[in-house]
C-alpha cells in the first residue's frame, strides 16, 4: 500500500519545492562618480509573489563622506506596475542620523546607506515593475547628489 502512495508523495514534494518563491529581488546601479545622481535612474524588477507581504528598501552609496556629517538625500520615486498604472512619491534618505530601519556599511571613504522605505507591501500584480529614482533638486542641495555613486532597490519577503 505504501509503495502505491510513493508516486503521490513524490508529486506532492515536487509541487511544494517547485512553487518556492525567491526571498529577495534587488537591483543596484553604479553611477558615474564624476556626475553622481544628476538624472533619473531606472530599475526593472520581476516580482511574482502576490501573497506574502514584502519590505522595500532603498540603498544609496556616497563617497567623500565624513562621519560627523548629517544630511538628507531628497528623491522622487516613480513606480509603474506591469499593467502600466503609475504612482509617484517624494522621500528623503537620511544619513548620519541613526534609525532602526537603517543599516550603514563603511568602506574606504564610501558609505552605503540601506533604509526601509515601506513594510508590509502586498504586491497585487505579478510581473515586471519599473522604478525610477530622480534627484529632488532645490536651491541649496545640489552638492549632495554629486556624492552619490550608486542607488539600489531591494524587495524581501517579510518575516512572519
TAJOHU-V996033 format. One record per run of one state. SS is the DSSP state (helix for helix, strand for strand, loop for the rest). FROM is the first residue (numbers start at 1). LEN is the number of residues. If there is no record, write none. Layout:
<<SS,FROM,LEN> <SS,FROM,LEN>>
//
This chain:
<<loop,1,1> <helix,2,17> <loop,19,5> <strand,24,7> <loop,31,10> <strand,41,7> <loop,48,6> <strand,54,10> <loop,64,7> <strand,71,10> <loop,81,5> <strand,86,10> <loop,96,6> <strand,102,6> <loop,108,2> <strand,110,12> <loop,122,5> <strand,127,9> <loop,136,6> <helix,142,5> <loop,147,1> <strand,148,10> <loop,158,3>>
//
